Amino acid sequence: MSYKILAINPGSTSTKIAVYEDEQEVWSRSISHSTEELLNYPTLFDQLMMRYEKIIDTITYHDIPLTDLSAVVGRGGMLPPVQAGAYLVNKAMLEQLEFDPVGEHASNLGAPLAYRVAEQLSIPAYIYDPVTVDEMIDITRVTGWKIISRFGKCHNLNMRAAALRYARENGLDYNDQNLIISHLGGGITSSLHSKGRIIDMISDDEGAFAPERAGLLPGQQLVAVCAKCGKSYEELSRMLRRTGGMLDHLGTTDLREVEKRIAGGDEHAELIYEAMALNVAKDIARLAAVVSGEVDAIILTGGIAYSKKFTALVTGRVKWIAPVKIFAGENEMESLAHGALRVLTGEEQAHEYAARPVVTACPIEKE
């Protein structure tokens, strides 16, 4: 039998929806939410009914029969650390996302939107590979300051989908491979998949700088800047995560524009561009050390992976570790739908979510 799956991916100013029949997309739309419209909703969860009604209206307008659906899958939100794979959306998850998430992000609406649609149809609602998947082994968590431990936070949805695709296309078992995947986008993250588990990862604040992320910075200089600049945590976080990296150096997050500058002889643009590629390569080499260099393949994915120039720079520095494969694009909707399909066909089993406490970003409690 075939399965029809509705995938829902809420973003800050849009809600993307798509219907898949088995692995094939049959229909998709992006529902825009203007800044003026969103100002009517004081909190993120105040937007829930508005987004839900627009999803239903859009599906109804395009004559997509909801009763044909087998399942609904939403983008996973900012939950405390979870295992990779699918989770059945339940009340504990919904309450965690609304009242005690790890952070505020539009993806927190993915599970409740999926649940609201699915509940009316008496079909299951899932999330798949949220950003907070954390399967790191103990040795990779340790830092030089005992009150700070490393934890998983990466572009898991697209990266794990790329790893599974590589294994499938090459007739391999994902659970037998050591794969390093780098997601190249507005933020850059890398992860090490060893024998079916993501045992280490480099998040966007501890590795390569990116189009809008500052990435890893020298600790002493960072502490000095934070101590002397007089800015709040929120202001500093924005500088590091929204206005850092290539944007800070070159005034743009558009890699194509930077490549045009380089073609026109801009040596500074070339330096920053090549430095970003070098940092990606260094992240890959760091992860290779965890498995003593026994890496079966390296995969570059994300929007920047469309750039042949950039991926060639990274490939040139890491091909000595393992063969490099390019799977360009974000592929979020496809990854969600394919993940839900694996559950429906019995290839995977969905986890049951249980609420858990949130670990704060700063481990030092105020007096």
Secondary structure, DSSP 8 states (H G I E B T S, - for coil): ---EEEEEEE-SSEEEEEEEETTEEEEEEEEE--HHHHTT-SSGGGGHHHHHHHHHHHHHHTT--GGG-SEEEEE--S-SSB-SSEEE--HHHHHHHHHS-SS--GGGGHHHHHHHHHHHHT--EEEES-TTB----HHHH--SSTT------S-HHHHHHHHHHHHHHTT--GGG-EEEEEEESSSEEEEEEETTEEEEEE-TTSS---SS---S--HHHHHHHHHHH---HHHHHHHHHTS-HHHHHHS---HHHHHHHHHTT-HHHHHHHHHHHHHHHHHHHHHHHHTTT--SEEEEEEGGGG-HHHHHHHHHHHTTTS-EEEEEB--HHHHHHHHHHHHHTTSS--EE--------S--S---
